Amino acid sequence: MVTRIMRDNITDLVREHLRSQFPALGRNQPQLEAAVQYVASACTGLLLWWLDNDIPYSAEELYAIFRRLTVQGARRFLTSA
């Protein structure tokens, strides 16, 4: 239940962020939603891995890892629409 709530909240935040960063994608909703699901799943998976395994990274370090892994790929995908 907690995992579902966390995933839903992350998905909503990612959707809001991507809509604000790529306003022209309003016409390409399936591509936007694919990116939302990809980024939110990656974030949720990384957070669960970090918490479940007591990984010795700070939240800032984990965020930097997440950004390095996801930002460029999502940006390229969304700008190729």
SULRARA-V162870 format. One record per backbone hydrogen bond with DSSP energy under -1.0 kcal/mol. NH is the residue of the N-H (numbers start at 1). CO is the residue of the C=O. If there is no record, write none. Layout:
# SULRARA-V162870
nh: {NH	NH}
co: {CO	CO}
This chain:
# SULRARA-V162870
nh: {5	6	7	8	9	10	11	12	13	14	15	16	17	18	19	20	21	22	25	26	27	28	32	33	34	35	36	37	38	39	40	41	42	43	44	45	46	47	48	49	50	51	52	53	55	57	62	63	64	65	66	67	68	69	70	71	74	75	76	77	78	79}
co: {1	2	3	4	5	6	7	8	9	10	11	12	13	14	15	16	17	18	22	23	24	25	28	29	30	31	32	33	34	35	36	37	38	39	40	41	42	43	44	45	46	47	48	49	50	55	58	59	60	61	62	63	64	65	66	67	70	71	72	73	74	75}
